[in-house]
Amino acid sequence: MIRNASSQSPLVPTLVFAALATAIVSSLGMLLVPSISLRFNVDIAAAQWMLTVNLLAGAVATPIMGRLSDGPHKKRLLLVSLAAMFLGSVMAASAPSFGVFLAGRVLQGLSYGIVPVTIAIARRYVAAEHVQNTISTLSVTVASGIGIGYPLTGIIAGIFDYSYAFWFGALFVLATICVVWKVVPAGPDTQAEQRPFDYTGSGLLALGLTSLLLAISEGPKWGWASPATLALGAFSVIVLIIWVKVENSLGHPLINLRTLKQGEVLLANISAIALGAALYIGMSVSSLVAQADAATGYGLSLPVFWAGFVIFPLSVGSLAANRVVRILAKRVGIQVMLPIGAIIMAAAGTMLWLLHSALWEILLSMLVFGIGMGASYAAMPALIARSVATKELGSSVSFNQVLRTVGSSFGTAISAAIIATHPGLNGEASPEGIDMTFLIGALLCIALGAALLADSARRKFKGRR
């Protein structure tokens, strides 16, 4: 089979549709925590495990799916992953108990690994002159789709109940399976390199990431200085150090860590952590402000039906930015878009910190956030794709996706820790806690933007010598 898919081919829209399905499924979480708490008669802290287990499953599955996508069975991997997401959505929608619901959320966690698979398919079958634009679009689609998924979730849950939101996700994934089955080229990919799978590296990375993310997610509840948090954190560090040593000793590792030392790949991965944390802080705290009671001093008292629309401008901004990036990248280079995106996100974070007392202020900040995110997220996989060999693309992009997830976990921990240490009169977040959380998000983007600008200036100066 030869690479022949042009920009008019149905393959590119199909891959975008698959990436959008992952965004829809990923958005079935944050807004529904209170609904799940009431449905299964568990407290909010327990209900938030619907977010934790989903994140853990995604962090474990993403690098494994990324490596498998470098192999010959790309279409089969995509279909199996989508089928698992469909089953998970059905389980979550019809769960008779909280345990079954959480099992469904674990299967939905495979959505985090879909994007590296779609990027590997695009790199293999899309015409060379359209590959970079396609990869950028796929990366941005997930973040943009979340801005669409949140309003849909709010509307469906507001009119009916939470289960209908999960049924909608199941139907969307089912439609995606049908389209992928028909359009994506059948395997096996004869050009893919046949090599043994790294079971040892996969097991160590899964154990290390699970321990790390669990410590980060539960640290605010257990206490950052508690024996459980410290022990789990130390254990995760030890396991990940062993994993690095094992990967560097193998001829065919799960993730080729040597490629991560390349300048552009390293920048993309550092940016993934920082921007992942900042983005999660912006979205989660904005959603909290939107639904909080006005009596808190900062809340907008929006019902769940309307609360999801607070994130919608994020999609508008990111989609618009992705189109602009395609034009600018041809003139100034894709590497310039990463610091530009970080600076724009820093401006958005600063706006959220200073201006969040009115709905229009949050909506405008989310729009600017989306523009910066669209530029940054389009640049990261494109930088990786041009810096690594095709046979390493899936694992390299998937590791970048894992680092976004780790960054989101840090954002979760930062938000939870600050809000928990600044409670209001009735146990909700205080205005000081909200302000401080927004400030941390802004500082992350400012620091990253400054670092990227300094690196860009260093490279330019070095090139002139």
The 8 nearest C-alpha neighbors of each residue, nearest first, counted from 0:
[[1, 2, 188, 189, 184, 124, 190, 3],
 [2, 0, 3, 124, 123, 4, 190, 125],
 [1, 3, 124, 125, 126, 4, 123, 0],
 [2, 4, 126, 1, 125, 5, 124, 8],
 [3, 5, 125, 126, 8, 124, 2, 10],
 [6, 4, 8, 7, 126, 125, 3, 129],
 [5, 7, 8, 129, 4, 11, 126, 125],
 [8, 6, 5, 9, 4, 11, 10, 12],
 [7, 9, 5, 10, 4, 6, 11, 12],
 [10, 8, 12, 11, 13, 7, 182, 4],
 [9, 11, 13, 8, 12, 182, 183, 14],
 [10, 12, 14, 13, 9, 15, 8, 6],
 [13, 11, 15, 14, 9, 10, 16, 8],
 [14, 12, 16, 10, 11, 15, 9, 17],
 [13, 15, 17, 11, 16, 12, 117, 10],
 [14, 16, 12, 18, 13, 17, 137, 19],
 [15, 17, 13, 19, 14, 18, 12, 20],
 [18, 16, 14, 20, 19, 15, 175, 13],
 [17, 19, 15, 21, 20, 16, 141, 114],
 [20, 18, 16, 22, 21, 17, 144, 141],
 [21, 19, 17, 23, 22, 18, 172, 16],
 [20, 22, 110, 24, 18, 19, 23, 25],
 [23, 21, 141, 25, 144, 19, 145, 20],
 [24, 22, 148, 20, 26, 21, 25, 145],
 [23, 25, 21, 26, 22, 27, 168, 20],
 [26, 24, 22, 23, 27, 21, 110, 28],
 [25, 27, 23, 148, 24, 145, 28, 149],
 [28, 26, 24, 25, 152, 29, 23, 165],
 [29, 27, 31, 26, 30, 50, 32, 25],
 [28, 30, 31, 32, 27, 26, 50, 283],
 [31, 29, 28, 32, 153, 303, 307, 33],
 [30, 32, 34, 28, 29, 33, 35, 161],
 [31, 33, 35, 34, 29, 46, 30, 47],
 [34, 32, 36, 35, 31, 37, 43, 30],
 [35, 33, 31, 37, 36, 32, 38, 161],
 [36, 34, 38, 32, 37, 33, 39, 31],
 [35, 37, 41, 33, 46, 34, 40, 38],
 [38, 36, 40, 34, 35, 39, 33, 41],
 [37, 39, 35, 36, 40, 34, 41, 33],
 [40, 38, 41, 37, 36, 97, 35, 96],
 [41, 39, 37, 36, 38, 42, 35, 97],
 [42, 40, 36, 39, 45, 46, 43, 37],
 [41, 43, 45, 44, 36, 46, 40, 37],
 [42, 44, 46, 45, 36, 47, 33, 41],
 [43, 45, 47, 42, 46, 48, 41, 220],
 [44, 46, 47, 42, 43, 48, 41, 36],
 [47, 45, 43, 48, 36, 44, 32, 49],
 [48, 46, 49, 44, 45, 50, 43, 32],
 [47, 49, 51, 50, 46, 45, 52, 44],
 [48, 50, 47, 51, 52, 101, 46, 53],
 [51, 49, 48, 53, 47, 52, 54, 28],
 [50, 52, 48, 54, 53, 49, 55, 47],
 [53, 51, 55, 54, 105, 50, 49, 48],
 [54, 52, 108, 105, 56, 50, 104, 51],
 [53, 55, 57, 51, 52, 56, 58, 50],
 [54, 56, 52, 58, 57, 53, 209, 51],
 [57, 55, 108, 53, 59, 54, 58, 105],
 [56, 58, 108, 54, 111, 60, 109, 55],
 [57, 59, 55, 56, 401, 61, 60, 54],
 [60, 58, 205, 56, 57, 61, 55, 62],
 [59, 61, 57, 63, 58, 62, 64, 56],
 [60, 62, 112, 64, 63, 58, 397, 57],
 [63, 61, 65, 397, 64, 398, 60, 394],
 [62, 64, 66, 65, 60, 61, 67, 201],
 [65, 63, 67, 61, 62, 66, 112, 60],
 [64, 66, 394, 393, 62, 397, 68, 63],
 [65, 67, 394, 63, 68, 69, 64, 393],
 [68, 66, 64, 70, 69, 65, 63, 76],
 [67, 69, 65, 73, 70, 116, 66, 393],
 [70, 68, 67, 393, 66, 390, 119, 191],
 [69, 71, 68, 67, 191, 72, 192, 193],
 [70, 72, 188, 187, 191, 73, 189, 186],
 [73, 71, 187, 75, 186, 74, 70, 76],
 [72, 74, 76, 68, 75, 71, 77, 120],
 [75, 73, 77, 76, 72, 78, 185, 186],
 [74, 76, 78, 72, 77, 73, 79, 186],
 [77, 75, 73, 79, 74, 78, 80, 72],
 [78, 76, 74, 80, 75, 79, 81, 73],
 [77, 79, 81, 75, 80, 76, 82, 74],
 [80, 78, 82, 76, 81, 77, 75, 83],
 [81, 79, 83, 77, 82, 78, 76, 84],
 [80, 82, 84, 78, 83, 79, 85, 77],
 [83, 81, 85, 79, 84, 80, 78, 86],
 [82, 84, 86, 80, 85, 81, 106, 87],
 [85, 83, 107, 81, 87, 82, 86, 106],
 [86, 84, 82, 169, 88, 83, 87, 172],
 [87, 85, 83, 89, 84, 88, 90, 82],
 [86, 88, 103, 106, 84, 90, 107, 85],
 [89, 87, 169, 91, 85, 90, 86, 165],
 [88, 90, 92, 86, 87, 91, 169, 93],
 [91, 89, 103, 87, 93, 94, 88, 92],
 [90, 92, 100, 103, 88, 94, 89, 93],
 [93, 91, 162, 165, 89, 90, 166, 94],
 [92, 94, 90, 91, 89, 95, 162, 100],
 [93, 95, 100, 91, 90, 99, 96, 92],
 [96, 94, 93, 99, 97, 100, 98, 39],
 [97, 95, 98, 99, 94, 100, 39, 101],
 [96, 98, 100, 99, 39, 101, 94, 95],
 [99, 97, 101, 100, 96, 102, 94, 95],
 [100, 98, 102, 101, 96, 94, 97, 103],
 [99, 101, 91, 97, 94, 103, 98, 102],
 [100, 102, 104, 98, 103, 99, 49, 97],
 [103, 101, 99, 105, 104, 100, 98, 106],
 [104, 102, 87, 91, 90, 100, 106, 101],
 [103, 105, 107, 101, 102, 53, 106, 87],
 [104, 106, 53, 102, 108, 103, 107, 56],
 [107, 105, 87, 108, 103, 104, 84, 83],
 [106, 108, 84, 104, 87, 109, 105, 110],
 [109, 107, 57, 53, 56, 105, 110, 106],
 [108, 110, 107, 111, 57, 112, 106, 60],
 [109, 111, 21, 108, 113, 112, 107, 84],
 [112, 110, 57, 109, 113, 61, 108, 21],
 [111, 113, 61, 110, 109, 114, 64, 115],
 [112, 114, 116, 110, 115, 111, 117, 18],
 [113, 115, 117, 116, 112, 18, 118, 137],
 [116, 114, 118, 397, 65, 393, 117, 113],
 [115, 117, 119, 113, 68, 114, 118, 65],
 [118, 116, 120, 114, 119, 115, 14, 121],
 [117, 119, 121, 115, 120, 116, 134, 122],
 [118, 120, 122, 116, 121, 117, 393, 115],
 [121, 119, 117, 123, 118, 122, 124, 116],
 [120, 122, 118, 125, 123, 124, 119, 117],
 [121, 123, 119, 120, 124, 118, 130, 125],
 [122, 124, 120, 121, 119, 125, 2, 389],
 [123, 125, 2, 121, 4, 122, 120, 3],
 [126, 124, 4, 121, 2, 130, 122, 3],
 [127, 125, 4, 3, 5, 129, 128, 2],
 [126, 128, 130, 129, 125, 122, 131, 2],
 [127, 129, 126, 130, 131, 125, 132, 5],
 [130, 128, 127, 126, 132, 131, 133, 6],
 [129, 131, 133, 127, 132, 128, 125, 122],
 [130, 132, 134, 133, 129, 381, 135, 128],
 [133, 131, 135, 134, 130, 129, 136, 325],
 [132, 134, 136, 130, 131, 135, 129, 137],
 [133, 135, 137, 131, 136, 132, 118, 130],
 [134, 136, 377, 132, 138, 133, 137, 381],
 [137, 135, 133, 139, 134, 138, 140, 132],
 [138, 136, 140, 134, 135, 139, 15, 133],
 [139, 137, 135, 136, 140, 377, 376, 141],
 [138, 140, 136, 142, 137, 141, 376, 373],
 [141, 139, 143, 137, 142, 138, 144, 136],
 [142, 140, 22, 144, 143, 139, 19, 18],
 [141, 143, 145, 144, 139, 140, 22, 146],
 [144, 142, 314, 140, 146, 145, 141, 317],
 [143, 145, 147, 22, 141, 146, 142, 19],
 [144, 146, 148, 22, 147, 142, 143, 26],
 [145, 147, 311, 314, 310, 144, 143, 313],
 [148, 146, 144, 145, 149, 311, 150, 314],
 [149, 147, 145, 23, 151, 26, 146, 150],
 [148, 150, 307, 152, 151, 147, 146, 26],
 [151, 149, 307, 308, 153, 152, 148, 147],
 [152, 150, 148, 154, 153, 149, 155, 147],
 [153, 151, 149, 155, 150, 154, 164, 156],
 [152, 154, 304, 150, 307, 303, 156, 151],
 [155, 153, 304, 157, 151, 152, 156, 150],
 [154, 156, 152, 158, 157, 153, 164, 159],
 [157, 155, 160, 161, 153, 159, 154, 158],
 [158, 156, 304, 154, 155, 153, 159, 303],
 [157, 159, 155, 156, 154, 160, 304, 153],
 [160, 158, 156, 157, 155, 163, 161, 162],
 [161, 159, 156, 162, 163, 157, 158, 155],
 [160, 162, 156, 164, 163, 34, 31, 165],
 [163, 161, 92, 165, 164, 160, 166, 93],
 [162, 164, 166, 165, 161, 160, 167, 155],
 [165, 163, 167, 162, 161, 166, 155, 152],
 [164, 166, 168, 92, 162, 167, 163, 88],
 [167, 165, 163, 169, 168, 164, 92, 162],
 [166, 168, 164, 170, 165, 169, 163, 171],
 [169, 167, 165, 171, 166, 170, 24, 172],
 [168, 170, 166, 85, 88, 172, 167, 171],
 [171, 169, 173, 167, 172, 168, 174, 166],
 [172, 170, 168, 174, 173, 169, 167, 175],
 [171, 173, 175, 169, 174, 170, 85, 20],
 [172, 174, 170, 176, 175, 171, 169, 85],
 [175, 173, 171, 177, 172, 176, 170, 178],
 [174, 176, 172, 178, 173, 177, 17, 179],
 [177, 175, 173, 179, 174, 178, 180, 172],
 [176, 178, 180, 174, 175, 179, 181, 173],
 [177, 179, 175, 181, 180, 176, 182, 174],
 [180, 178, 176, 182, 183, 181, 177, 175],
 [181, 179, 177, 178, 182, 176, 183, 78],
 [180, 182, 178, 179, 183, 177, 184, 176],
 [183, 181, 179, 180, 10, 178, 184, 9],
 [182, 184, 179, 10, 181, 180, 185, 74],
 [185, 183, 182, 186, 74, 124, 181, 0],
 [186, 184, 74, 183, 187, 188, 75, 180],
 [187, 185, 188, 72, 74, 184, 71, 73],
 [186, 188, 71, 72, 189, 185, 73, 74],
 [187, 189, 71, 186, 190, 191, 72, 0],
 [188, 190, 191, 187, 71, 0, 186, 192],
 [191, 189, 188, 192, 71, 0, 123, 187],
 [192, 190, 71, 70, 189, 188, 193, 69],
 [191, 193, 194, 70, 190, 390, 71, 69],
 [194, 192, 191, 70, 195, 71, 190, 69],
 [193, 195, 192, 196, 251, 70, 197, 191],
 [196, 194, 197, 251, 193, 198, 252, 250],
 [195, 197, 198, 194, 253, 251, 252, 67],
 [196, 198, 253, 200, 199, 252, 201, 195],
 [199, 197, 201, 200, 196, 202, 253, 203],
 [200, 198, 202, 201, 197, 203, 245, 242],
 [201, 199, 203, 197, 202, 198, 204, 253],
 [200, 202, 198, 204, 199, 203, 205, 197],
 [201, 203, 205, 199, 200, 204, 198, 206],
 [202, 204, 206, 200, 205, 201, 242, 207],
 [203, 205, 207, 201, 206, 202, 208, 200],
 [206, 204, 59, 202, 208, 203, 207, 209],
 [207, 205, 203, 209, 204, 208, 210, 202],
 [206, 208, 235, 204, 238, 210, 239, 209],
 [209, 207, 211, 205, 210, 206, 204, 212],
 [208, 210, 206, 212, 207, 211, 55, 213],
 [209, 211, 213, 235, 207, 208, 212, 231],
 [210, 212, 208, 214, 235, 213, 209, 232],
 [213, 211, 215, 209, 214, 210, 216, 208],
 [212, 214, 216, 210, 215, 211, 217, 209],
 [213, 215, 211, 217, 212, 218, 228, 216],
 [214, 216, 212, 218, 213, 217, 412, 211],
 [217, 215, 213, 214, 412, 218, 212, 408],
 [216, 218, 220, 214, 219, 215, 213, 221],
 [217, 219, 223, 221, 215, 222, 214, 220],
 [220, 218, 416, 222, 217, 221, 415, 223],
 [221, 219, 217, 218, 222, 44, 223, 216],
 [222, 220, 218, 219, 217, 225, 223, 228],
 [223, 221, 225, 219, 218, 224, 220, 228],
 [222, 224, 218, 225, 228, 219, 221, 229],
 [223, 225, 222, 229, 226, 228, 221, 218],
 [224, 226, 222, 228, 227, 223, 229, 221],
 [227, 225, 229, 228, 230, 224, 231, 223],
 [228, 226, 230, 225, 229, 231, 221, 214],
 [229, 227, 231, 225, 214, 230, 226, 218],
 [230, 228, 232, 226, 231, 227, 233, 225],
 [231, 229, 233, 227, 232, 228, 226, 234],
 [230, 232, 234, 228, 233, 229, 227, 210],
 [231, 233, 229, 235, 234, 230, 211, 214],
 [234, 232, 230, 236, 235, 231, 229, 237],
 [233, 235, 231, 237, 232, 236, 230, 238],
 [234, 236, 207, 238, 210, 232, 211, 233],
 [237, 235, 239, 233, 234, 238, 240, 232],
 [236, 238, 240, 234, 235, 239, 233, 241],
 [239, 237, 241, 235, 207, 240, 236, 242],
 [238, 240, 242, 236, 207, 241, 237, 235],
 [241, 239, 243, 237, 242, 238, 236, 244],
 [240, 242, 238, 244, 239, 243, 245, 237],
 [241, 243, 239, 245, 240, 244, 203, 246],
 [244, 242, 240, 246, 241, 245, 247, 239],
 [243, 245, 241, 247, 242, 246, 248, 240],
 [244, 246, 242, 248, 243, 247, 241, 249],
 [247, 245, 243, 252, 248, 249, 244, 242],
 [248, 246, 244, 245, 249, 243, 256, 252],
 [247, 249, 245, 246, 244, 250, 252, 243],
 [250, 248, 246, 252, 251, 247, 245, 197],
 [249, 251, 252, 248, 247, 246, 255, 194],
 [250, 252, 249, 253, 197, 194, 195, 196],
 [253, 251, 246, 254, 249, 197, 255, 250],
 [252, 254, 197, 200, 66, 201, 255, 251],
 [255, 253, 252, 394, 256, 395, 246, 66],
 [254, 256, 257, 252, 258, 253, 246, 391],
 [257, 255, 259, 258, 254, 247, 246, 260],
 [256, 258, 259, 255, 260, 261, 247, 254],
 [257, 259, 256, 260, 261, 255, 387, 264],
 [260, 258, 256, 257, 261, 265, 264, 255],
 [261, 259, 258, 257, 265, 262, 264, 256],
 [262, 260, 264, 259, 258, 263, 265, 386],
 [263, 261, 265, 264, 260, 266, 259, 267],
 [262, 264, 266, 265, 261, 382, 267, 383],
 [265, 263, 267, 383, 261, 266, 259, 262],
 [264, 266, 268, 262, 263, 267, 259, 260],
 [267, 265, 263, 269, 268, 264, 270, 262],
 [266, 268, 379, 264, 270, 265, 269, 271],
 [267, 269, 271, 265, 270, 399, 266, 264],
 [270, 268, 266, 271, 272, 267, 265, 273],
 [269, 271, 267, 273, 268, 272, 274, 266],
 [270, 272, 403, 268, 269, 274, 275, 273],
 [273, 271, 406, 403, 275, 402, 270, 269],
 [274, 272, 270, 276, 275, 271, 406, 443],
 [273, 275, 277, 276, 271, 272, 270, 278],
 [276, 274, 406, 403, 407, 272, 278, 273],
 [275, 277, 410, 406, 407, 279, 273, 274],
 [278, 276, 440, 274, 280, 279, 275, 281],
 [279, 277, 281, 275, 280, 276, 274, 282],
 [278, 280, 282, 276, 281, 277, 407, 410],
 [281, 279, 277, 410, 283, 278, 282, 284],
 [282, 280, 278, 279, 284, 283, 285, 277],
 [281, 283, 279, 285, 280, 284, 286, 278],
 [284, 282, 286, 280, 285, 281, 279, 287],
 [283, 285, 287, 286, 281, 282, 280, 288],
 [284, 286, 288, 282, 287, 283, 281, 289],
 [287, 285, 289, 283, 284, 288, 282, 290],
 [286, 288, 284, 285, 290, 289, 291, 283],
 [289, 287, 298, 285, 291, 286, 290, 284],
 [288, 290, 299, 286, 287, 301, 291, 306],
 [289, 291, 301, 300, 287, 288, 299, 306],
 [292, 290, 298, 288, 300, 289, 287, 299],
 [291, 293, 300, 298, 294, 295, 299, 290],
 [292, 294, 298, 295, 299, 300, 296, 297],
 [293, 295, 292, 296, 298, 297, 291, 300],
 [296, 294, 293, 297, 292, 298, 429, 291],
 [297, 295, 294, 293, 298, 430, 292, 429],
 [296, 298, 295, 356, 293, 430, 288, 299],
 [299, 297, 291, 293, 288, 292, 300, 289],
 [298, 300, 289, 293, 301, 291, 290, 292],
 [301, 299, 292, 290, 291, 293, 298, 289],
 [300, 302, 290, 289, 299, 306, 305, 303],
 [303, 301, 304, 305, 306, 290, 300, 157],
 [302, 304, 306, 153, 305, 157, 301, 307],
 [305, 303, 153, 157, 154, 302, 306, 307],
 [306, 304, 303, 307, 308, 302, 301, 153],
 [307, 305, 303, 308, 301, 309, 289, 304],
 [306, 308, 150, 149, 153, 309, 305, 310],
 [307, 309, 150, 311, 310, 306, 305, 149],
 [308, 310, 307, 311, 306, 362, 286, 312],
 [309, 311, 146, 308, 313, 312, 307, 365],
 [310, 312, 146, 308, 313, 314, 309, 147],
 [313, 311, 366, 315, 314, 365, 310, 316],
 [312, 314, 369, 366, 365, 311, 316, 146],
 [315, 313, 143, 146, 317, 312, 316, 311],
 [314, 316, 312, 318, 313, 317, 319, 366],
 [315, 317, 369, 370, 366, 319, 313, 314],
 [316, 318, 373, 369, 370, 320, 314, 319],
 [319, 317, 321, 315, 320, 316, 314, 143],
 [318, 320, 316, 322, 317, 321, 315, 323],
 [321, 319, 317, 323, 370, 373, 322, 318],
 [320, 322, 324, 318, 373, 319, 323, 317],
 [321, 323, 325, 320, 319, 324, 318, 326],
 [324, 322, 320, 326, 325, 321, 327, 319],
 [323, 325, 321, 327, 326, 322, 328, 320],
 [326, 324, 322, 323, 328, 327, 132, 321],
 [327, 325, 323, 324, 328, 329, 322, 330],
 [326, 328, 324, 330, 329, 325, 331, 323],
 [327, 329, 332, 333, 330, 331, 325, 326],
 [330, 328, 327, 326, 332, 331, 325, 333],
 [331, 329, 327, 328, 332, 326, 333, 325],
 [330, 332, 328, 327, 329, 335, 333, 334],
 [333, 331, 328, 334, 329, 335, 330, 327],
 [332, 334, 328, 335, 336, 378, 331, 382],
 [335, 333, 336, 332, 337, 378, 382, 263],
 [336, 334, 333, 337, 332, 338, 339, 331],
 [335, 337, 339, 334, 333, 374, 338, 340],
 [336, 338, 375, 340, 339, 335, 378, 334],
 [339, 337, 341, 451, 340, 448, 336, 335],
 [340, 338, 336, 342, 337, 341, 343, 335],
 [339, 341, 371, 375, 374, 343, 337, 338],
 [342, 340, 448, 338, 344, 343, 339, 444],
 [341, 343, 345, 448, 339, 344, 340, 338],
 [342, 344, 371, 346, 340, 345, 341, 339],
 [345, 343, 371, 347, 341, 368, 346, 342],
 [344, 346, 444, 342, 348, 445, 343, 441],
 [347, 345, 343, 349, 344, 348, 350, 342],
 [346, 348, 344, 350, 364, 368, 345, 349],
 [349, 347, 441, 345, 351, 350, 346, 344],
 [348, 350, 352, 346, 441, 347, 351, 345],
 [349, 351, 347, 353, 348, 352, 354, 364],
 [352, 350, 348, 354, 349, 353, 355, 364],
 [351, 353, 437, 349, 438, 350, 434, 354],
 [352, 354, 350, 351, 349, 355, 434, 438],
 [355, 353, 351, 350, 360, 352, 356, 361],
 [356, 354, 361, 351, 360, 357, 353, 352],
 [355, 357, 297, 354, 358, 360, 298, 299],
 [358, 356, 360, 359, 355, 361, 299, 354],
 [357, 359, 361, 360, 362, 356, 299, 355],
 [358, 360, 362, 361, 357, 363, 355, 364],
 [361, 359, 363, 358, 357, 362, 355, 354],
 [362, 360, 364, 358, 363, 355, 359, 365],
 [361, 363, 359, 365, 364, 360, 309, 358],
 [364, 362, 366, 360, 365, 361, 359, 367],
 [363, 365, 361, 347, 367, 366, 362, 351],
 [364, 366, 368, 313, 362, 363, 367, 312],
 [365, 367, 312, 313, 316, 363, 369, 368],
 [368, 366, 370, 364, 369, 347, 365, 371],
 [369, 367, 365, 344, 347, 371, 366, 370],
 [368, 370, 313, 316, 317, 372, 366, 367],
 [371, 369, 316, 317, 320, 367, 373, 372],
 [372, 370, 340, 343, 344, 368, 374, 373],
 [371, 373, 369, 375, 374, 370, 376, 368],
 [372, 374, 317, 320, 370, 376, 321, 371],
 [373, 375, 340, 371, 377, 372, 336, 320],
 [376, 374, 337, 340, 372, 378, 377, 373],
 [375, 377, 378, 373, 379, 139, 372, 374],
 [378, 376, 135, 374, 375, 139, 379, 373],
 [377, 379, 375, 381, 376, 337, 333, 380],
 [378, 380, 267, 382, 376, 381, 377, 375],
 [381, 379, 383, 382, 378, 384, 396, 377],
 [380, 382, 384, 378, 383, 379, 131, 135],
 [383, 381, 379, 380, 385, 384, 263, 378],
 [382, 384, 380, 386, 264, 381, 385, 387],
 [385, 383, 381, 382, 386, 387, 380, 392],
 [384, 386, 382, 383, 387, 381, 388, 131],
 [385, 387, 383, 384, 382, 264, 388, 263],
 [388, 386, 384, 385, 383, 391, 392, 389],
 [387, 389, 391, 390, 392, 386, 384, 385],
 [388, 390, 392, 391, 387, 122, 384, 69],
 [389, 391, 388, 69, 392, 192, 191, 393],
 [392, 390, 389, 388, 394, 393, 395, 387],
 [393, 391, 389, 395, 394, 390, 396, 384],
 [392, 394, 65, 69, 396, 115, 119, 395],
 [393, 395, 65, 66, 397, 254, 392, 396],
 [396, 394, 392, 398, 397, 393, 391, 399],
 [397, 395, 399, 398, 393, 394, 115, 392],
 [396, 398, 400, 65, 394, 62, 115, 399],
 [399, 397, 401, 395, 400, 396, 62, 394],
 [400, 398, 396, 402, 397, 401, 268, 403],
 [399, 401, 397, 403, 398, 402, 396, 404],
 [402, 400, 398, 404, 403, 399, 58, 397],
 [401, 403, 405, 399, 404, 272, 400, 271],
 [404, 402, 271, 275, 406, 400, 272, 401],
 [403, 405, 407, 401, 402, 406, 408, 400],
 [406, 404, 402, 408, 407, 403, 401, 409],
 [407, 405, 272, 276, 275, 403, 409, 408],
 [406, 408, 276, 410, 275, 404, 409, 405],
 [409, 407, 411, 405, 410, 406, 412, 404],
 [408, 410, 406, 412, 411, 407, 276, 413],
 [409, 411, 276, 407, 413, 408, 280, 412],
 [412, 410, 408, 414, 409, 413, 415, 407],
 [411, 413, 409, 415, 410, 414, 216, 215],
 [412, 414, 410, 416, 411, 415, 409, 417],
 [415, 413, 411, 417, 412, 416, 436, 410],
 [414, 416, 412, 418, 413, 417, 419, 411],
 [417, 415, 419, 219, 413, 414, 418, 412],
 [418, 416, 420, 419, 414, 415, 432, 413],
 [417, 419, 432, 421, 415, 428, 420, 416],
 [418, 420, 416, 417, 421, 415, 422, 428],
 [419, 421, 417, 418, 422, 416, 432, 415],
 [420, 422, 432, 418, 419, 429, 417, 428],
 [423, 421, 428, 429, 426, 427, 419, 420],
 [424, 422, 429, 427, 428, 426, 425, 421],
 [423, 425, 426, 422, 427, 429, 295, 428],
 [426, 424, 423, 427, 422, 428, 295, 429],
 [425, 427, 423, 422, 424, 428, 429, 419],
 [428, 426, 423, 425, 422, 429, 424, 295],
 [427, 429, 422, 423, 418, 432, 421, 430],
 [428, 430, 423, 432, 422, 431, 421, 433],
 [429, 431, 433, 432, 434, 297, 296, 428],
 [432, 430, 434, 429, 433, 435, 421, 428],
 [433, 431, 418, 421, 429, 435, 430, 434],
 [432, 434, 430, 436, 431, 435, 437, 429],
 [435, 433, 431, 437, 432, 436, 352, 438],
 [434, 436, 438, 432, 437, 433, 431, 439],
 [437, 435, 439, 433, 438, 434, 414, 432],
 [436, 438, 352, 440, 434, 435, 439, 433],
 [439, 437, 435, 441, 436, 352, 440, 434],
 [438, 440, 442, 436, 441, 437, 443, 435],
 [441, 439, 277, 437, 443, 438, 442, 280],
 [440, 442, 348, 438, 349, 345, 444, 439],
 [443, 441, 445, 439, 444, 440, 446, 438],
 [444, 442, 440, 446, 441, 445, 273, 447],
 [443, 445, 345, 447, 441, 442, 446, 341],
 [446, 444, 442, 345, 448, 447, 443, 449],
 [447, 445, 449, 443, 444, 448, 442, 450],
 [446, 448, 450, 444, 449, 445, 451, 443],
 [447, 449, 341, 342, 445, 451, 338, 450],
 [450, 448, 452, 446, 447, 451, 445, 453],
 [451, 449, 447, 453, 448, 452, 446, 454],
 [450, 452, 454, 448, 338, 453, 449, 447],
 [453, 451, 455, 449, 454, 450, 338, 448],
 [452, 454, 450, 456, 451, 455, 457, 449],
 [453, 455, 457, 451, 452, 456, 458, 450],
 [454, 456, 452, 458, 457, 453, 451, 459],
 [457, 455, 459, 453, 454, 458, 460, 452],
 [458, 456, 454, 460, 455, 459, 461, 453],
 [457, 459, 461, 455, 456, 460, 462, 454],
 [458, 460, 462, 456, 461, 457, 455, 463],
 [461, 459, 457, 463, 462, 458, 456, 464],
 [460, 462, 458, 464, 459, 463, 457, 456],
 [463, 461, 459, 460, 464, 458, 457, 456],
 [464, 462, 460, 461, 459, 458, 457, 456],
 [463, 461, 462, 460, 459, 458, 457, 456]]
